[in-house]
Amino acid sequence: MGQSTGMTATIQKVLVAMSRRGAAAEGTRKLRQMVVGGAKLARNPAGLVKTLGEMSRIEELQAQEASTWLTPDALAQGEAGRFDSVDLRNWLVLAERAGVAAVPARPVLSLTEPELGSLLGDIDLHAHPRTARAADRISSALSSMPTAEVEAADPVDPADVYERCLSAMDDVPNGWMIRSHVCGSGDLKALACCGVAQDEAPEVRFSSDLEVGPGWVREGNRRRITFEDERTLNLYMHDTSVPLTFLARPWVRASHWYDASDPHREGTPLDVPGRWPAEWRAFVAGGKVTGVSIYYPHVDADDTRSIIAALEVRKLAQRIVDQAIADRQQARMMELAFLRSDPKKSALLDAAGMGDDDFACTLDFIETDDGIKLLEGGPPCSPFGGGHPCAFMGVTEFREIDGEEVEVISTEGIALHNGSGFAMRTPYGHDDVDAKIIGWDEAEARVEA
């Protein structure tokens, strides 16, 4: 099962175009919602003051939490403390200390928040009548409120910053990808998750002067880093106290692929078979690997070869976790840190092995010709979001919290397939679940048989 080269190129082009158009539309929608919502608040000065105060409090909590996080260099030195679970550099350090092979990455560009802002530019809220009226209403309300003096930032030359985005690609070999320290780009996700990724890095040509690669775009004769990626910006905004760092990585060839049909393309002109690399996600709660899932839920990994790989992923992930715990290092997720101020939510996190002192995360791996390697780490699959449950999506259990039965995602055992056809962005709240999950004992028995 597979696709012709011509069909693959066509699907890649359509997916990248749709991803970018969708991201732009979503950004516009959110901006309008924010401005119009602010205008409504401006009609009630007391409500506006209260909202601004709450925003300030959240910003202070965010800064306080981030100030406790170790840098990758501190982690490498074995210092004890907390670290950002979405920063790839931290996981690469932990993997190296644990003796676990990982796909390497090297920094090629770092942008401070002001530098990034200079590239993104200003948005003219008066370009649309509705947002113009809303902006004027907000400005009028804010003009009557006391303001604190803000120290002027050093001037930034956007032309100079833009040139750095170009020159950063000069020594990046062909066939490599670019991602930020917080995530891969939306273009990369659109290609990798839809069965059109190949042994080599996908590069989609739209014209003789425009080509899009994983994390970069070529305009004319030079490649530049896609600093404007919506997915990257959204995740970076969770902690802007550190620069946004872009990393270059080799495109690693998967040693095994799964042929399948993409349920998200069913019934569309792009409804053709695809192939997905053998990637796995390990789920960690309470310092233990509770489950392992095939990364792409709709592929069928219910075979002995895949079960052997899943068991190896469990072992490698536990080795990384054990190393971090031995060094008294703890992965943190900003959103969960906020939620712990709510007693009920905090109790549910404690019951899920994601309490304030627990080690919880997700770890992603890929099968390569040189063995299974760590791709990246991330936040845990919590009752309130974080890491996606992959083939565990829709699989739930009930836990009693303060006398109330609460339904949460279960990530126990090995998830080898989920044919439910759920959208990857809506993994919860489903009744009809078609998942193939086996326990650890059954997995060991099938391997030994």
C-alpha positions in Angstrom: 0.0 0.0 0.0 1.3 3.5 -0.8 1.2 6.6 -2.9 2.7 7.7 -6.2 5.4 10.4 -6.0 3.2 12.8 -7.8 0.2 12.2 -5.5 2.4 12.5 -2.5 3.7 15.9 -3.7 0.2 17.1 -4.4 -1.1 16.1 -0.9 1.9 17.7 0.7 1.3 21.0 -1.1 -2.4 21.0 -0.2 -1.7 20.1 3.5 0.9 22.8 3.9 -1.4 25.4 2.3 -4.4 24.4 4.4 -2.3 24.4 7.6 -1.1 27.9 6.9 -4.4 29.2 5.9 -6.1 27.6 8.9 -3.5 29.1 11.3 -3.9 32.6 9.8 -7.7 32.4 10.0 -7.5 31.1 13.6 -5.2 33.9 14.6 -7.5 36.5 13.1 -10.5 35.0 14.8 -8.8 35.0 18.2 -7.6 38.6 17.8 -11.1 39.8 17.0 -12.5 37.9 19.9 -10.0 39.4 22.2 -10.5 43.0 21.0 -14.3 42.8 21.0 -14.3 41.1 24.4 -12.0 43.9 25.7 -14.4 46.5 24.3 -17.3 44.9 26.2 -15.3 45.0 29.4 -14.5 48.7 28.7 -18.1 49.5 29.1 -17.8 48.5 32.8 -14.6 50.2 34.2 -14.8 48.2 37.4 -15.0 45.0 35.5 -12.1 46.0 33.3 -9.9 46.9 36.4 -10.8 43.5 37.9 -9.9 41.7 34.7 -6.6 43.5 34.3 -5.8 42.8 37.9 -6.4 39.1 37.3 -4.2 39.1 34.2 -1.5 40.8 36.2 -1.8 38.1 38.9 -1.5 35.3 36.4 1.5 37.0 34.8 3.2 37.2 38.3 2.4 33.5 39.0 3.8 32.6 35.6 7.0 34.5 36.2 7.3 33.0 39.7 7.0 29.5 38.4 9.4 30.0 35.5 12.0 31.6 37.8 12.4 28.2 39.6 13.2 26.3 36.4 16.7 25.0 35.7 18.4 25.8 32.4 19.6 22.9 30.2 23.2 23.6 31.3 22.2 23.3 35.0 20.5 20.0 34.2 23.6 18.8 32.5 25.6 19.6 35.7 23.2 17.4 37.7 21.7 20.3 39.7 18.5 19.5 41.5 15.3 21.4 40.8 12.5 21.9 38.3 12.7 22.2 34.5 10.3 23.1 31.6 8.8 19.9 30.2 8.2 21.4 26.8 11.9 22.4 26.2 13.5 19.8 23.9 17.0 20.7 25.1 16.2 19.5 28.7 15.2 16.1 27.5 18.2 15.7 25.3 20.4 16.4 28.3 18.5 13.9 30.5 18.7 11.2 27.7 22.4 11.7 27.5 22.9 11.5 31.3 20.7 8.3 31.3 22.6 6.7 28.4 19.6 6.7 26.1 20.2 7.4 22.4 18.4 10.5 21.0 18.0 12.3 17.8 20.5 15.2 18.2 19.7 18.9 17.8 21.9 22.0 17.8 20.9 25.6 18.4 21.2 27.9 15.3 19.2 31.0 16.3 17.8 32.6 19.5 15.4 35.5 19.5 14.3 37.6 22.5 10.7 38.6 22.8 11.4 42.1 21.5 13.3 40.8 18.6 10.5 38.4 17.7 8.0 41.2 18.0 10.0 43.3 15.6 9.7 40.6 13.0 6.0 40.0 13.5 5.2 43.7 13.4 2.2 45.6 14.7 -1.4 44.8 13.9 -3.6 47.7 12.7 -6.7 47.3 14.7 -8.3 50.2 12.8 -8.2 48.2 9.5 -11.6 46.7 10.2 -14.5 48.8 11.4 -15.6 46.5 14.2 -12.1 46.1 15.7 -11.5 49.9 15.2 -14.6 50.7 17.3 -13.6 48.2 19.9 -10.0 49.5 20.1 -11.1 53.0 20.5 -13.5 52.0 23.3 -10.6 50.2 25.1 -8.2 53.1 24.7 -10.8 55.5 26.1 -11.3 53.3 29.2 -7.6 52.8 29.8 -6.8 56.5 29.4 -8.6 57.2 32.7 -6.8 54.6 34.7 -3.5 55.1 36.5 -0.5 53.4 34.8 2.9 52.5 36.0 6.0 53.7 34.2 7.6 51.1 32.0 11.3 51.2 31.2 11.8 51.7 27.5 13.3 48.6 25.8 16.5 48.9 23.7 15.7 49.6 20.1 15.6 46.6 17.7 16.4 46.7 14.0 14.0 44.3 12.3 16.1 44.2 9.2 19.1 43.0 11.2 17.0 40.3 13.0 15.5 39.2 9.7 19.0 38.7 8.3 19.9 36.5 11.2 16.9 34.3 10.4 18.4 33.9 6.9 22.0 33.5 7.9 21.1 30.9 10.6 20.2 28.5 7.7 23.5 29.0 5.9 25.3 26.1 7.6 22.2 23.9 8.1 22.7 20.9 5.7 20.1 20.0 3.1 17.7 17.4 4.4 17.7 18.7 8.0 14.7 20.1 9.8 14.3 23.2 12.0 12.1 23.3 15.1 12.0 25.6 18.2 12.9 24.5 21.7 9.2 24.3 22.5 7.8 22.4 19.5 7.9 21.5 15.8 6.3 23.9 13.4 2.7 23.6 12.2 3.9 22.7 8.7 5.9 19.8 10.0 3.0 18.5 12.0 0.7 18.8 9.0 3.0 16.7 6.9 4.1 14.1 9.5 0.7 13.4 10.9 -1.0 12.8 7.6 1.0 9.9 6.2 2.9 11.9 3.5 6.3 12.1 5.3 9.0 10.2 3.5 12.5 8.8 4.2 13.8 12.3 3.5 12.7 15.6 4.8 9.6 16.8 3.0 10.2 20.0 1.0 7.2 21.4 -0.8 7.7 23.6 -3.8 4.9 26.1 -4.7 6.8 28.0 -7.3 10.4 28.6 -8.6 10.8 31.3 -5.8 8.8 29.7 -3.0 9.6 26.4 -1.2 8.5 25.2 2.2 10.5 22.8 4.3 10.2 21.5 7.9 10.6 24.7 9.9 12.0 26.8 7.1 10.9 28.6 3.9 13.0 29.5 0.8 12.1 32.8 -0.7 14.3 33.4 -3.8 17.7 31.9 -3.3 17.9 31.8 0.5 16.2 29.8 3.2 15.0 31.4 6.4 13.6 30.1 9.6 9.8 30.3 9.9 9.7 32.5 13.0 6.0 33.3 12.2 4.7 29.8 12.8 1.5 30.0 14.7 2.0 26.8 16.7 5.4 27.9 17.9 4.3 31.3 18.9 1.4 30.0 20.9 3.6 27.7 23.0 6.4 30.2 23.4 4.0 32.7 24.9 3.7 30.4 28.0 7.2 31.5 29.0 8.9 34.5 27.3 11.5 34.9 30.0 13.9 32.9 27.9 14.7 33.5 24.2 12.9 31.5 21.6 15.6 29.2 20.4 15.5 27.4 17.0 17.3 24.0 16.7 18.6 22.2 13.6 18.1 18.4 13.5 18.9 15.7 11.0 15.8 14.1 9.4 16.1 10.6 10.8 14.9 7.8 8.6 12.4 5.4 10.4 13.4 1.8 10.1 9.7 0.6 10.0 6.6 2.1 8.5 2.9 1.3 8.9 0.5 1.5 5.9 -2.9 2.8 6.6 -5.7 5.2 5.5 -6.0 8.5 7.2 -9.5 8.8 8.8 -9.3 12.6 8.7 -9.2 12.4 4.9 -12.0 9.9 4.5 -14.5 11.0 1.8 -12.3 13.8 0.5 -10.3 14.0 -2.8 -7.2 13.3 -0.7 -8.6 10.0 0.6 -5.7 7.8 -0.5 -3.5 5.3 1.5 -0.5 6.7 3.4 2.4 5.5 5.4 3.4 6.5 9.0 6.8 6.0 10.7 7.1 3.7 13.7 6.9 6.3 16.5 5.9 5.7 20.1 4.8 7.7 23.1 5.5 6.7 26.7 3.2 8.0 29.5 4.7 8.7 32.9 2.9 9.4 36.1 4.1 9.1 39.7 7.6 8.5 38.4 6.6 5.3 36.5 5.9 4.5 32.9 2.2 3.6 33.0 1.7 3.1 29.3 3.1 3.1 25.8 1.1 3.9 22.7 1.8 3.9 19.0 2.0 7.6 18.1 -0.5 7.5 15.2 -3.7 5.9 16.6 -5.2 4.7 13.3 -2.3 2.5 12.2 -2.4 -1.2 13.2 0.6 -2.1 15.4 -1.0 -5.3 16.8 1.9 -7.6 16.0 4.9 -9.2 17.9 7.5 -6.9 16.3 5.6 -3.8 17.4 5.1 -5.2 20.9 8.8 -5.8 21.3 9.4 -2.2 20.3 6.8 -0.9 22.8 8.5 -2.9 25.6 11.8 -1.4 24.7 10.3 2.1 24.7 9.0 1.4 28.2 12.5 0.5 29.4 14.2 3.4 27.8 11.7 5.9 29.0 11.9 4.6 32.6 15.7 4.9 32.4 15.4 8.6 31.6 12.8 9.1 34.4 14.9 7.2 36.9 18.0 9.4 36.1 16.0 12.6 36.6 14.6 11.4 39.9 18.0 10.3 41.1 19.2 13.8 40.3 16.1 15.3 42.1 15.0 17.0 38.9 11.3 17.4 38.1 9.4 18.1 34.8 6.9 21.0 35.1 4.0 22.2 33.0 3.0 25.8 33.4 -0.7 25.3 33.1 -0.8 22.5 35.8 1.2 24.7 38.1 -1.7 27.2 37.9 -4.4 24.6 38.4 -2.9 23.3 41.7 -4.4 26.4 43.4 -7.8 24.8 42.9 -8.3 22.2 45.7 -10.5 19.9 43.6 -8.2 20.0 40.6 -5.2 19.6 42.7 -6.7 16.4 44.3 -7.4 15.0 40.9 -3.8 15.6 39.8 -2.5 14.0 43.0 -4.7 10.9 42.3 -3.4 10.8 38.7 0.3 10.7 39.9 0.8 14.3 38.7 0.9 16.0 42.1 3.2 18.9 42.9 6.1 16.6 43.9 5.5 13.8 41.3 7.5 13.2 38.2 5.1 13.1 35.2 5.6 13.6 31.5 5.3 12.0 28.0 8.4 10.8 26.0 8.3 10.2 22.3 10.6 7.7 20.5 11.3 6.7 16.9 12.5 3.3 15.5 15.6 3.9 13.4 18.3 1.7 11.7 20.5 2.4 14.8 17.8 1.3 17.3 15.0 3.2 19.1 15.9 6.8 19.8 14.3 9.6 21.8 12.6 12.2 19.7 11.4 14.6 22.4 9.6 14.9 25.8 6.6 16.9 26.9 4.0 17.5 29.5 2.0 14.6 31.0 -1.4 13.5 29.7 -3.3 15.1 32.5 -7.1 15.3 33.2 -6.8 19.0 32.1 -4.7 18.6 28.9 -1.1 18.4 28.1 0.3 15.4 26.1 -2.1 13.8 23.7 -3.2 10.3 24.7 -2.5 9.0 21.1 -4.2 5.5 20.8 -5.5 5.7 24.4 -7.8 8.5 23.3 -11.4 7.8 24.4 -10.2 5.1 26.9 -11.3 6.3 30.3 -11.6 5.3 33.9 -13.4 6.7 36.9 -11.6 8.0 40.0 -13.2 9.1 43.2 -12.3 12.7 44.2 -13.9 14.1 47.4 -16.8 11.6 47.1 -17.4 12.4 43.4 -16.7 10.0 40.5 -14.6 11.8 37.9 -13.9 10.3 34.4 -10.3 10.6 33.2 -8.2 9.2 30.4 -6.5 5.9 31.2 -3.0 5.3 29.9 -2.3 1.8 31.3 -0.6 -0.9 29.2 0.3 -0.8 25.5 -2.1 0.9 23.0 -1.5 -0.7 19.6 -4.4 0.7 17.6 -7.4 3.0 17.9 -9.8 2.7 15.0 -12.4 5.0 16.4 -11.6 7.8 13.9 -11.6 10.5 16.5 -10.1 13.8 15.6 -6.6 14.1 17.1 -7.6 17.5 18.6 -10.6 16.1 20.4 -9.4 13.0 22.3 -11.9 13.2 25.2 -15.6 12.7 25.7 -16.2 9.8 23.3 -18.6 6.9 23.9 -17.9 4.5 21.1 -14.2 3.5 21.4 -12.5 0.9 19.2 -9.1 0.5 20.7 -6.6 -2.4 21.0 -4.9 -2.2 24.4 -3.0 -5.0 26.1 -1.5 -5.2 29.6 2.2 -5.6 30.3 1.8 -9.3 31.3 0.0 -10.1 28.1 2.7 -8.3 26.1 5.5 -10.2 27.7 3.6 -13.5 27.2 3.0 -12.8 23.5 6.7 -12.0 23.0 7.8 -15.2 24.7 5.2 -17.4 22.8 
